[in-house]
Amino acid sequence: QVQLVESGGGLVQPGGSLRLSCVASGSISGANLMGWYRQAPGKQRELVAAVLSSGVTNYGGTVKGRFTISRDNAKNTVDLQMNSLKPEDTAVYYCNLRGLWPNGYDYWGQGTQVTVSS
């Protein structure tokens, strides 16, 4: 069983920065995808950014150029550096770990609140 623990959320003013971190405990095997999703009140959960175990990254359209995702395979961590934050970035951010090959699995963190407000 794998557990994901997020940290780094909080309140920040528009234009500010935050860094989210997620650590996965337990045994992780095979090709996998670690990523961040977010869900704002009344909206569907959406992809923020994801990174394959190979290092290939993918970003949601609204955060390109502002957010950077990185991972450390040796430490089983994934970080999200968020710059130039906007009020519309306010949401609960969830860490996700998804197994792609040879085993499929899907784990979620408990979520961390990010609020962008003056």
N, C-alpha and C positions, 0 to 999 in steps of 0.2 A: 504494500500500500504506500502511495506517495502522498505527502502533504505539501501544500504550497503556502508559504507565509509571506505576506506583502508588508511593506513598510514605506514610509516617506510621504504619505499624503498630508494634506493640511490646507490652510487658508493662505492665499497669495493674492497680491494685487495684480490687476491687468498689466501685462508686459513683463511680469516676473517669471521666475523659474522654479521648478521643483524637480526632484529626482526620485523616482519610485524604484524600489528594489523588491525582488522576489527570490526566495530560496526554496528549492525543492529538496525535501528530505526523502530518503529511501532510495531504492535501486532504480535507475533509469537506464533502459537498454534500447538499442536500435535507433533508427532515424526518427527524429521527432521535431516538433515545432513548439517553440515557447513564444508566448505572446501576451499582449495586453489588450483587453477589451474594456469598453466603458458603457455605462448605462445611466442616462439622465432621467429624471422623473418624467413619466408619461411617454418615454421613448423606448425603442428596442435597443437591445445590446448591440454594439457595433465594434468592429475591429479597429483598434488604434494602430498597432504595429505588431509584427511577428518576425521571428528569425528561426531559420532551420538550423539543425545541428551542424550543417555544413557551412553556415554563416550567411546564407542568402537571406535578405531582408525584404519585407513588404510593409507598406504603410497605407493607412486609410487616407483618402484624398484630402481631408480637412487638416491633417497634421503634417503633411509633407513639407519639408524645409524648416519645420519648427521643432519636431520631436526626433530623437535618435534612440534606437533600440540597440542593445548590446547584450551579449551573453558570455558566460565563462563556463565551458563544458566541464572543466575539471572541478569547479565548485558548485555546479548545478544552479547557477544564478542567472537571472535576466534582469536588466535594468532598463529604465525608460527615462531619458533626460528630456524634460519638457521646457522649452524656452518660448518666449514671446506669448505667454499664456493669455487667453481671451476668456471672457465670461462664459462663452458657449462651450468651453472645455470643462466646465463644472459638471461633475458626474462621479459615480462610484466606479473606480477602476479595478478590474479583476485580472489577476494573473492566470494564465492557462498553459497547460502542458498537454500536448496531444501526440500520441504515438502514431507513426506512419507505417513503418515496416521494421521487422517482420510482424510485430505485435501492435494491435490497435488499443489505445487507452485514451482517456480524456479526464483530466483533473483540473479543478478550479480552486483558486484561493477564496478567502472569505470576503475580499474586497476592501478597498481603502478609499476614503472620501477625499476628493480634490475639489476645492471651492475657489473660484477666481472672482474676486469682488473687491471693490474699493470701499 
